[in-house]
Amino acid sequence: MAVKKKTPGKQAGGAAAKSGGAAKDPAKAKRTGESHSFQAEVSQLLHLMVHSVYSQSEIFLRELISNAADACDKLRYEALTDTALLDDDPALAITISIDRKARILSVADNGIGMSRQDLIENLGTIARSGTRRYLESLGDKGADVSLIGQFGVGFYSAFMVAEEVEVISTRAGGAQCWSWRSDGQGAFDISRVAKTDENWRPRGTAVRLHIAPKSKEYLDTARIETIVKTYSNHIPFTIEIIEGGGKSAEVRRHINAAGALWMRPKKDITDEQYREFYAHVGHQFDTPAHIMHYKAEGRHEYTVLLFVPSQRPLDLFDPQRQGRIKLYVKRVFITDEAGLVPSYLRFVRGVIDSEDIPLNISREMLQNNPIVAAISKAVANRVLSELKKLADKKPDVFSTIWEAFGPVLKEGLYEDMERRDKLLELVRFRTTASDGENRSLKDYVADLKENQTAIYFIAGDDAAAIAESPQLEGFAARGIEVLLLSDPVDNFWTTTVLGYDGKPFKSVTQGAADLENIPLLGKDAGKTKPAASKAAMAALIAALKQALGEKVSDVRVSQRLVDSPVCLVSQAGGFDRGLEKILGQQPGGGGGERPRILEINPDHGVIASLAKAARSGGGGFAAEDTAWLLFDQARILDGETVSDPADFSDRLMRMMAANLDAAPGAKPKKAKAKA
């Protein structure tokens, strides 16, 4: 059975991090085994860690122990269907040993172990695609230990304290033991360990750290014990520390509580213990924004301990959109890929432990198990209810959660019709009236203007840019609040959500504005009627339509423009421009740009003058140049490029030249002959 990756920085085979592949490089072999090259980013990151993250280097031990616990969990699960895997050594445990003379600290487990190929694939690259992003995130700030857990460098934190790291591992059920060794400088060696070698292991993984002189504090038994009790006391497997010199004088001591934290009463768990467990189960270094710990009883009995992070995990926008909640059955780990919450709640971390699911259930059968489905439904509803309570009673905490996970929660508006109403109570928006603060839909509806019948929004790539869109002018002149939607998912959910509190969602860049029943405010209330006649405006519209042809679906007088001369809007019932762009980039998405409506502002001086010229047929009115210049200006105001830069430049020059020729005294004088 192949061991699958669970989260960046963790791996299936023991105290190491599953990450990616590596290229073989025999030229760099230093020992009898094979030598392989790290990816370039790994060397850079290891260098940064070794030289910049020593202030909290003790976290390396927590990461190694956490990985070892995962390896024991996986073996316990596989042994449900293959009991022979545990026959020789049924007591799963983690052992820490110290050899002060050789300066070696070892963290060993008798869990699932790794084969030769596992070692190569798991330990050659950090977090696969996440490594470069981690390096870029450092910028000029230098390394930050708070980022370690987010970017999948769990095992590699060992290089903060070690000159060299050796991983010795035997896959459960396998017959061969392998050694992985590296100094973190650019390559690692793989070699087979003979059964006669003192380091040979019958099963599991041992990580042997050759401690650097500056880190000799980690060869002190009391220091190691303090770190274990601080960070790993909750690990559900026995952690032993070996004291003494040789095997004859060896003394083993059990140094952790070794209990399932989630099974203990809430009153017996401290905030610090919750944080320690969150760091273990969530692979996060932030403080959780909210904790949910409860026991469900009734038709199904299960215990839930979930954490809502305060910072985004690295894999939040991974295309697979998998949740990371661990499923246990009677304290036996099953999987963290059971899909226990909808994809839009994938940022939630923690544990669900069921008393009812069959212990020998396969991961494949979990998808169709009615008990799992019932638990998933109840937990999802509970999470949304908890978030609603936070929004009502602790808005500052909820604001932190929304800033980190709002774009993900909004995926549920598109996907989850059953819980859509609950999500609509949670969503928050920047608006044209919010001054940078988030507003709820309840707040928006409470401030509707007289005769306003819709919730207006504008979608785009950047909130600041769309806030300057000309399509907003008519709404601003009437004091109408508009939602500023700048997340890609906004282009999708707005097409499926019918409305809120009886008010439909309506794009300000699509269809008719329908603003005639809402009065103008302030300085705009006394605006004069168009200077050009209706006949003149009709003549201009006809000229623009003829010149632009199929490039536009229509040309019409605008209700939404106040200061700008033109704008483009999409047709009612079709795709808004933002969604059209996204779909056009997808394979089979149709590509291209659908014709839009060109709206002109009859109150704008230039438009009024052009209308009079079009009506009279004189004044040097160039219908084609005028039409295309107005069309390109509308595209520019929409944040897009002109349709044809060369033609745009030529038309602009012709118009400028014509105006210069028509202006008195504007013609250039002939140059005098040179002497």
ZADRENZA-881458 format. One record per residue (C-alpha): residue number from 0; residue in one letter; x, z, y. Coordinates in steps of 0.1 Angstrom, whole numbers, always signed. Layout:
BEGIN
pos:code:px:pz:py
NUM:A:X:Z:Y .
...
***
This chain:
BEGIN
pos:code:px:pz:py
0:M:+0:+0:+0 .
1:A:+15:-10:+33 .
2:V:+20:+17:+59 .
3:K:+3:+8:+92 .
4:K:+14:+16:+127 .
5:K:-8:+43:+143 .
6:T:+5:+48:+178 .
7:P:+35:+37:+198 .
8:G:+63:+62:+192 .
9:K:+50:+73:+157 .
10:Q:+57:+58:+123 .
11:A:+43:+60:+89 .
12:G:+74:+70:+70 .
13:G:+87:+102:+85 .
14:A:+105:+116:+115 .
15:A:+110:+83:+132 .
16:A:+91:+59:+155 .
17:K:+74:+27:+142 .
18:S:+81:-1:+166 .
19:G:+93:-36:+157 .
20:G:+117:-59:+141 .
21:A:+155:-65:+145 .
22:A:+179:-94:+140 .
23:K:+205:-91:+114 .
24:D:+241:-92:+127 .
25:P:+267:-89:+100 .
26:A:+295:-94:+125 .
27:K:+288:-59:+138 .
28:A:+290:-41:+105 .
29:K:+311:-10:+106 .
30:R:+304:+3:+72 .
31:T:+298:-10:+37 .
32:G:+260:-16:+45 .
33:E:+244:-42:+66 .
34:S:+245:-41:+104 .
35:H:+215:-51:+125 .
36:S:+212:-55:+163 .
37:F:+187:-37:+184 .
38:Q:+166:-57:+209 .
39:A:+184:-56:+243 .
40:E:+157:-34:+259 .
41:V:+164:-7:+233 .
42:S:+200:-3:+243 .
43:Q:+190:-1:+280 .
44:L:+164:+25:+273 .
45:L:+186:+47:+251 .
46:H:+213:+46:+278 .
47:L:+187:+58:+304 .
48:M:+175:+85:+282 .
49:V:+209:+98:+273 .
50:H:+221:+99:+309 .
51:S:+189:+107:+328 .
52:V:+165:+128:+308 .
53:Y:+185:+159:+298 .
54:S:+164:+183:+319 .
55:Q:+138:+184:+291 .
56:S:+157:+172:+261 .
57:E:+142:+198:+238 .
58:I:+111:+175:+234 .
59:F:+131:+155:+208 .
60:L:+124:+182:+182 .
61:R:+87:+181:+188 .
62:E:+87:+143:+183 .
63:L:+106:+145:+151 .
64:I:+84:+173:+137 .
65:S:+53:+154:+147 .
66:N:+64:+123:+130 .
67:A:+73:+143:+99 .
68:A:+38:+158:+99 .
69:D:+23:+123:+101 .
70:A:+44:+113:+70 .
71:C:+30:+143:+51 .
72:D:-5:+134:+61 .
73:K:-2:+99:+49 .
74:L:+12:+109:+15 .
75:R:-16:+134:+10 .
76:Y:-41:+107:+17 .
77:E:-24:+82:-7 .
78:A:-22:+109:-34 .
79:L:-60:+110:-34 .
80:T:-60:+77:-54 .
81:D:-25:+80:-69 .
82:T:-20:+117:-79 .
83:A:+14:+108:-95 .
84:L:+29:+106:-60 .
85:L:+28:+144:-57 .
86:D:+35:+154:-93 .
87:D:+72:+162:-88 .
88:D:+68:+180:-54 .
89:P:+32:+189:-45 .
90:A:+39:+213:-17 .
91:L:+42:+192:+14 .
92:A:+65:+208:+40 .
93:I:+90:+202:+68 .
94:T:+125:+216:+67 .
95:I:+149:+222:+96 .
96:S:+185:+229:+87 .
97:I:+216:+235:+108 .
98:D:+253:+229:+100 .
99:R:+272:+243:+129 .
100:K:+306:+234:+116 .
101:A:+297:+197:+112 .
102:R:+274:+199:+143 .
103:I:+245:+184:+123 .
104:L:+208:+193:+129 .
105:S:+185:+179:+102 .
106:V:+147:+175:+102 .
107:A:+134:+166:+68 .
108:D:+100:+161:+51 .
109:N:+88:+153:+17 .
110:G:+61:+129:+29 .
111:I:+55:+92:+24 .
112:G:+90:+81:+31 .
113:M:+103:+46:+40 .
114:S:+117:+16:+21 .
115:R:+146:-5:+33 .
116:Q:+122:-29:+50 .
117:D:+103:-1:+66 .
118:L:+135:+13:+81 .
119:I:+144:-21:+96 .
120:E:+110:-28:+110 .
121:N:+102:+7:+122 .
122:L:+135:+16:+139 .
123:G:+148:-16:+154 .
124:T:+127:-18:+186 .
125:I:+108:+6:+208 .
126:A:+71:+2:+211 .
127:R:+73:-36:+207 .
128:S:+59:-52:+238 .
129:G:+59:-19:+257 .
130:T:+96:-15:+261 .
131:R:+101:-39:+289 .
132:R:+71:-25:+307 .
133:Y:+87:+10:+304 .
134:L:+119:-2:+319 .
135:E:+101:-19:+347 .
136:S:+81:+12:+354 .
137:L:+112:+32:+361 .
138:G:+121:+11:+391 .
139:D:+144:+30:+415 .
140:K:+131:+64:+404 .
141:G:+153:+67:+373 .
142:A:+140:+79:+340 .
143:D:+111:+103:+339 .
144:V:+105:+125:+308 .
145:S:+68:+124:+315 .
146:L:+67:+88:+305 .
147:I:+84:+92:+271 .
148:G:+52:+98:+250 .
149:Q:+34:+70:+268 .
150:F:+59:+43:+259 .
151:G:+66:+50:+223 .
152:V:+101:+64:+223 .
153:G:+94:+94:+201 .
154:F:+121:+90:+175 .
155:Y:+146:+76:+200 .
156:S:+145:+108:+220 .
157:A:+169:+121:+194 .
158:F:+196:+102:+212 .
159:M:+193:+125:+242 .
160:V:+211:+152:+222 .
161:A:+229:+132:+194 .
162:E:+260:+111:+193 .
163:E:+248:+95:+161 .
164:V:+215:+96:+142 .
165:E:+211:+90:+105 .
166:V:+178:+85:+88 .
167:I:+178:+89:+50 .
168:S:+145:+79:+33 .
169:T:+129:+72:-1 .
170:R:+94:+57:-2 .
171:A:+70:+77:-23 .
172:G:+68:+60:-57 .
173:G:+99:+41:-51 .
174:A:+132:+43:-69 .
175:Q:+157:+35:-41 .
176:C:+170:+57:-13 .
177:W:+182:+41:+20 .
178:S:+203:+52:+50 .
179:W:+197:+40:+85 .
180:R:+225:+49:+110 .
181:S:+231:+42:+147 .
182:D:+249:+56:+177 .
183:G:+223:+40:+200 .
184:Q:+249:+16:+215 .
185:G:+234:-17:+204 .
186:A:+233:-19:+166 .
187:F:+223:+0:+135 .
188:D:+235:+0:+99 .
189:I:+215:-1:+67 .
190:S:+230:+9:+34 .
191:R:+218:+22:+0 .
192:V:+223:+58:-10 .
193:A:+235:+64:-45 .
194:K:+218:+89:-66 .
195:T:+251:+108:-70 .
196:D:+254:+111:-32 .
197:E:+246:+147:-19 .
198:N:+223:+131:+7 .
199:W:+201:+113:-18 .
200:R:+164:+122:-16 .
201:P:+138:+118:-43 .
202:R:+110:+113:-17 .
203:G:+105:+115:+20 .
204:T:+127:+113:+51 .
205:A:+155:+133:+66 .
206:V:+167:+127:+101 .
207:R:+203:+140:+106 .
208:L:+214:+144:+142 .
209:H:+251:+146:+149 .
210:I:+247:+168:+179 .
211:A:+268:+159:+210 .
212:P:+291:+187:+224 .
213:K:+270:+191:+255 .
214:S:+239:+198:+234 .
215:K:+253:+224:+211 .
216:E:+225:+248:+221 .
217:Y:+204:+229:+195 .
218:L:+227:+243:+168 .
219:D:+214:+278:+175 .
220:T:+188:+290:+151 .
221:A:+170:+312:+177 .
222:R:+168:+282:+201 .
223:I:+153:+259:+175 .
224:E:+128:+285:+164 .
225:T:+116:+290:+200 .
226:I:+111:+253:+204 .
227:V:+91:+250:+172 .
228:K:+68:+279:+182 .
229:T:+64:+265:+216 .
230:Y:+56:+229:+207 .
231:S:+48:+227:+170 .
232:N:+32:+260:+159 .
233:H:-1:+242:+152 .
234:I:+14:+217:+127 .
235:P:-8:+220:+96 .
236:F:+22:+219:+72 .
237:T:+48:+247:+66 .
238:I:+79:+244:+88 .
239:E:+108:+261:+73 .
240:I:+142:+268:+88 .
241:I:+173:+271:+66 .
242:E:+198:+297:+76 .
243:G:+232:+304:+60 .
244:G:+263:+284:+52 .
245:G:+262:+270:+17 .
246:K:+234:+266:-8 .
247:S:+243:+298:-25 .
248:A:+237:+318:+7 .
249:E:+208:+298:+19 .
250:V:+178:+316:+34 .
251:R:+145:+299:+41 .
252:R:+121:+312:+67 .
253:H:+86:+300:+75 .
254:I:+84:+297:+113 .
255:N:+51:+282:+123 .
256:A:+14:+292:+120 .
257:A:+7:+261:+98 .
258:G:-31:+260:+104 .
259:A:-56:+234:+116 .
260:L:-60:+244:+152 .
261:W:-94:+227:+154 .
262:M:-108:+250:+127 .
263:R:-101:+282:+148 .
264:P:-127:+297:+172 .
265:K:-123:+285:+208 .
266:K:-119:+321:+219 .
267:D:-88:+325:+198 .
268:I:-70:+294:+213 .
269:T:-51:+296:+245 .
270:D:-49:+268:+271 .
271:E:-12:+264:+262 .
272:Q:-20:+260:+225 .
273:Y:-46:+233:+234 .
274:R:-20:+215:+255 .
275:E:+6:+217:+227 .
276:F:-19:+202:+202 .
277:Y:-29:+175:+227 .
278:A:+7:+165:+230 .
279:H:+10:+162:+193 .
280:V:-23:+144:+185 .
281:G:-24:+123:+216 .
282:H:+13:+115:+220 .
283:Q:+8:+122:+257 .
284:F:+28:+143:+282 .
285:D:+1:+148:+308 .
286:T:-23:+177:+310 .
287:P:-57:+168:+296 .
288:A:-84:+164:+322 .
289:H:-111:+177:+299 .
290:I:-113:+194:+264 .
291:M:-143:+192:+240 .
292:H:-141:+216:+211 .
293:Y:-173:+223:+191 .
294:K:-187:+224:+156 .
295:A:-217:+203:+146 .
296:E:-241:+217:+120 .
297:G:-273:+205:+105 .
298:R:-277:+172:+86 .
299:H:-240:+167:+88 .
300:E:-213:+193:+93 .
301:Y:-181:+184:+112 .
302:T:-157:+199:+137 .
303:V:-146:+181:+169 .
304:L:-116:+187:+191 .
305:L:-113:+159:+217 .
306:F:-92:+155:+248 .
307:V:-98:+132:+278 .
308:P:-63:+124:+292 .
309:S:-56:+125:+329 .
310:Q:-32:+95:+327 .
311:R:-36:+61:+310 .
312:P:-20:+58:+276 .
313:L:+2:+27:+272 .
314:D:-21:+11:+247 .
315:L:-52:+14:+268 .
316:F:-55:-23:+274 .
317:D:-41:-34:+240 .
318:P:-62:-65:+229 .
319:Q:-72:-47:+197 .
320:R:-89:-20:+217 .
321:Q:-87:+5:+189 .
322:G:-95:+42:+192 .
323:R:-70:+69:+184 .
324:I:-91:+97:+171 .
325:K:-79:+111:+138 .
326:L:-104:+115:+110 .
327:Y:-99:+143:+86 .
328:V:-121:+153:+56 .
329:K:-118:+190:+47 .
330:R:-85:+191:+65 .
331:V:-71:+161:+47 .
332:F:-60:+133:+71 .
333:I:-78:+100:+64 .
334:T:-70:+76:+92 .
335:D:-70:+71:+130 .
336:E:-85:+36:+127 .
337:A:-121:+46:+117 .
338:G:-136:+35:+150 .
339:L:-152:+69:+156 .
340:V:-161:+61:+192 .
341:P:-170:+28:+209 .
342:S:-140:+7:+222 .
343:Y:-148:+17:+258 .
344:L:-140:+53:+249 .
345:R:-107:+45:+232 .
346:F:-88:+66:+257 .
347:V:-102:+98:+241 .
348:R:-77:+115:+218 .
349:G:-82:+142:+192 .
350:V:-95:+151:+158 .
351:I:-128:+150:+139 .
352:D:-129:+169:+106 .
353:S:-159:+162:+83 .
354:E:-172:+184:+55 .
355:D:-195:+158:+41 .
356:I:-176:+125:+38 .
357:P:-163:+119:+2 .
358:L:-127:+130:+1 .
359:N:-117:+99:-19 .
360:I:-133:+74:+4 .
361:S:-111:+43:+12 .
362:R:-104:+33:+47 .
363:E:-122:+0:+40 .
364:M:-154:+18:+30 .
365:L:-154:+39:+62 .
366:Q:-168:+10:+82 .
367:N:-201:+11:+63 .
368:N:-204:+48:+55 .
369:P:-237:+62:+69 .
370:I:-222:+96:+75 .
371:V:-194:+81:+96 .
372:A:-219:+61:+116 .
373:A:-240:+92:+123 .
374:I:-209:+112:+134 .
375:S:-198:+83:+156 .
376:K:-231:+80:+173 .
377:A:-234:+117:+180 .
378:V:-198:+120:+192 .
379:A:-202:+91:+216 .
380:N:-233:+106:+231 .
381:R:-216:+139:+234 .
382:V:-186:+125:+252 .
383:L:-208:+107:+278 .
384:S:-229:+138:+283 .
385:E:-197:+158:+289 .
386:L:-185:+132:+314 .
387:K:-219:+134:+332 .
388:K:-216:+172:+335 .
389:L:-181:+167:+350 .
390:A:-194:+142:+375 .
391:D:-222:+166:+386 .
392:K:-203:+199:+385 .
393:K:-166:+190:+388 .
394:P:-165:+158:+408 .
395:D:-127:+161:+415 .
396:V:-119:+162:+378 .
397:F:-143:+133:+371 .
398:S:-127:+113:+399 .
399:T:-93:+117:+382 .
400:I:-108:+104:+349 .
401:W:-126:+76:+366 .
402:E:-95:+64:+385 .
403:A:-77:+62:+352 .
404:F:-104:+49:+329 .
405:G:-132:+34:+350 .
406:P:-124:-2:+341 .
407:V:-126:+7:+304 .
408:L:-158:+27:+307 .
409:K:-174:-3:+325 .
410:E:-168:-24:+293 .
411:G:-196:-3:+279 .
412:L:-220:-17:+304 .
413:Y:-215:-51:+289 .
414:E:-213:-41:+252 .
415:D:-235:-10:+247 .
416:M:-271:-16:+255 .
417:E:-281:+16:+238 .
418:R:-261:+38:+262 .
419:R:-262:+15:+292 .
420:D:-284:+38:+313 .
421:K:-261:+68:+306 .
422:L:-231:+47:+317 .
423:L:-249:+35:+349 .
424:E:-251:+72:+358 .
425:L:-214:+75:+354 .
426:V:-200:+44:+371 .
427:R:-184:+47:+405 .
428:F:-176:+20:+431 .
429:R:-157:+13:+462 .
430:T:-181:-2:+487 .
431:T:-181:-16:+522 .
432:A:-194:+17:+534 .
433:S:-174:+42:+513 .
434:D:-142:+42:+533 .
435:G:-120:+42:+502 .
436:E:-141:+68:+483 .
437:N:-160:+62:+451 .
438:R:-198:+60:+453 .
439:S:-224:+63:+426 .
440:L:-254:+40:+422 .
441:K:-276:+69:+429 .
442:D:-259:+73:+463 .
443:Y:-262:+36:+469 .
444:V:-299:+34:+462 .
445:A:-306:+65:+484 .
446:D:-291:+46:+514 .
447:L:-309:+13:+509 .
448:K:-320:-4:+542 .
449:E:-355:-12:+551 .
450:N:-368:-41:+531 .
451:Q:-337:-42:+509 .
452:T:-347:-50:+474 .
453:A:-314:-55:+456 .
454:I:-280:-39:+449 .
455:Y:-255:-63:+464 .
456:F:-220:-68:+451 .
457:I:-190:-90:+455 .
458:A:-164:-96:+427 .
459:G:-128:-107:+430 .
460:D:-93:-99:+421 .
461:D:-85:-75:+449 .
462:A:-108:-50:+466 .
463:A:-90:-52:+499 .
464:A:-91:-90:+499 .
465:I:-128:-93:+490 .
466:A:-137:-68:+516 .
467:E:-126:-95:+542 .
468:S:-147:-123:+526 .
469:P:-169:-143:+551 .
470:Q:-198:-140:+527 .
471:L:-201:-103:+537 .
472:E:-206:-109:+574 .
473:G:-244:-111:+574 .
474:F:-246:-80:+552 .
475:A:-223:-61:+575 .
476:A:-243:-72:+606 .
477:R:-274:-56:+590 .
478:G:-256:-24:+577 .
479:I:-261:-33:+541 .
480:E:-237:-17:+517 .
481:V:-220:-40:+492 .
482:L:-202:-30:+460 .
483:L:-166:-42:+459 .
484:L:-158:-51:+423 .
485:S:-122:-59:+416 .
486:D:-119:-53:+378 .
487:P:-120:-83:+355 .
488:V:-148:-67:+334 .
489:D:-170:-67:+365 .
490:N:-175:-104:+362 .
491:F:-191:-98:+328 .
492:W:-213:-67:+330 .
493:T:-229:-79:+362 .
494:T:-243:-109:+342 .
495:T:-260:-87:+316 .
496:V:-271:-55:+334 .
497:L:-306:-61:+348 .
498:G:-304:-35:+375 .
499:Y:-306:+2:+383 .
500:D:-336:+22:+394 .
501:G:-357:-9:+396 .
502:K:-332:-27:+418 .
503:P:-315:-58:+404 .
504:F:-278:-65:+409 .
505:K:-272:-95:+432 .
506:S:-239:-113:+441 .
507:V:-234:-120:+478 .
508:T:-215:-151:+468 .
509:Q:-242:-166:+446 .
510:G:-276:-181:+455 .
511:A:-296:-175:+487 .
512:A:-288:-145:+507 .
513:D:-325:-136:+514 .
514:L:-316:-115:+545 .
515:E:-343:-127:+569 .
516:N:-365:-96:+563 .
517:I:-337:-71:+571 .
518:P:-330:-68:+609 .
519:L:-296:-72:+625 .
520:L:-279:-41:+640 .
521:G:-261:-33:+672 .
522:K:-244:-62:+690 .
523:D:-256:-87:+664 .
524:A:-293:-79:+671 .
525:G:-295:-100:+702 .
526:K:-278:-131:+688 .
527:T:-291:-163:+704 .
528:K:-305:-191:+683 .
529:P:-284:-221:+674 .
530:A:-273:-242:+704 .
531:A:-278:-274:+683 .
532:S:-313:-287:+675 .
533:K:-327:-287:+640 .
534:A:-324:-325:+641 .
535:A:-287:-323:+651 .
536:M:-280:-297:+623 .
537:A:-298:-319:+598 .
538:A:-276:-349:+609 .
539:L:-245:-328:+603 .
540:I:-256:-316:+569 .
541:A:-264:-352:+559 .
542:A:-230:-364:+570 .
543:L:-212:-336:+552 .
544:K:-232:-342:+520 .
545:Q:-223:-379:+521 .
546:A:-186:-373:+527 .
547:L:-182:-346:+501 .
548:G:-203:-362:+474 .
549:E:-202:-345:+441 .
550:K:-176:-320:+453 .
551:V:-204:-298:+464 .
552:S:-238:-292:+449 .
553:D:-255:-288:+483 .
554:V:-248:-282:+520 .
555:R:-271:-258:+539 .
556:V:-275:-235:+569 .
557:S:-263:-200:+561 .
558:Q:-280:-166:+566 .
559:R:-249:-147:+554 .
560:L:-224:-160:+580 .
561:V:-219:-143:+615 .
562:D:-184:-150:+627 .
563:S:-170:-176:+603 .
564:P:-180:-213:+605 .
565:V:-183:-220:+567 .
566:C:-182:-204:+533 .
567:L:-188:-215:+496 .
568:V:-213:-199:+473 .
569:S:-222:-204:+437 .
570:Q:-256:-217:+426 .
571:A:-283:-192:+416 .
572:G:-286:-188:+378 .
573:G:-251:-201:+371 .
574:F:-217:-184:+369 .
575:D:-203:-166:+398 .
576:R:-169:-180:+409 .
577:G:-149:-150:+394 .
578:L:-164:-154:+360 .
579:E:-160:-192:+362 .
580:K:-123:-187:+368 .
581:I:-119:-164:+338 .
582:L:-138:-186:+314 .
583:G:-119:-217:+327 .
584:Q:-86:-201:+315 .
585:Q:-99:-195:+280 .
586:P:-96:-221:+252 .
587:G:-128:-241:+251 .
588:G:-139:-224:+283 .
589:G:-148:-257:+299 .
590:G:-120:-255:+326 .
591:G:-124:-272:+359 .
592:E:-145:-260:+389 .
593:R:-182:-264:+391 .
594:P:-195:-277:+424 .
595:R:-206:-250:+448 .
596:I:-228:-249:+478 .
597:L:-212:-253:+512 .
598:E:-229:-231:+538 .
599:I:-224:-237:+575 .
600:N:-230:-212:+604 .
601:P:-253:-227:+630 .
602:D:-244:-200:+655 .
603:H:-207:-209:+654 .
604:G:-195:-229:+685 .
605:V:-176:-255:+665 .
606:I:-205:-261:+641 .
607:A:-229:-265:+669 .
608:S:-206:-290:+687 .
609:L:-201:-309:+654 .
610:A:-239:-311:+649 .
611:K:-244:-325:+684 .
612:A:-217:-351:+678 .
613:A:-232:-360:+644 .
614:R:-266:-364:+660 .
615:S:-254:-386:+689 .
616:G:-230:-406:+667 .
617:G:-204:-405:+694 .
618:G:-177:-383:+707 .
619:G:-152:-395:+681 .
620:F:-170:-377:+653 .
621:A:-151:-384:+621 .
622:A:-176:-374:+593 .
623:E:-152:-376:+564 .
624:D:-123:-358:+580 .
625:T:-147:-331:+594 .
626:A:-163:-326:+560 .
627:W:-131:-322:+541 .
628:L:-115:-299:+567 .
629:L:-146:-276:+566 .
630:F:-146:-277:+528 .
631:D:-109:-268:+527 .
632:Q:-113:-241:+553 .
633:A:-141:-225:+532 .
634:R:-117:-225:+502 .
635:I:-90:-209:+522 .
636:L:-114:-182:+534 .
637:D:-123:-177:+497 .
638:G:-86:-170:+489 .
639:E:-81:-203:+471 .
640:T:-59:-233:+478 .
641:V:-70:-264:+496 .
642:S:-83:-292:+473 .
643:D:-54:-316:+482 .
644:P:-26:-303:+505 .
645:A:-13:-337:+515 .
646:D:-48:-350:+525 .
647:F:-55:-317:+542 .
648:S:-24:-321:+563 .
649:D:-31:-358:+571 .
650:R:-67:-350:+582 .
651:L:-55:-321:+604 .
652:M:-30:-343:+621 .
653:R:-55:-371:+627 .
654:M:-79:-346:+643 .
655:M:-52:-331:+665 .
656:A:-40:-365:+676 .
657:A:-76:-376:+684 .
658:N:-82:-345:+705 .
659:L:-49:-350:+723 .
660:D:-57:-386:+731 .
661:A:-92:-376:+744 .
662:A:-79:-348:+767 .
663:P:-71:-358:+803 .
664:G:-33:-360:+810 .
665:A:-26:-351:+774 .
666:K:-9:-384:+765 .
667:P:+29:-381:+762 .
668:K:+49:-398:+790 .
669:K:+73:-425:+782 .
670:A:+109:-413:+781 .
671:K:+132:-425:+808 .
672:A:+159:-449:+799 .
673:K:+192:-432:+794 .
674:A:+219:-440:+819 .
***
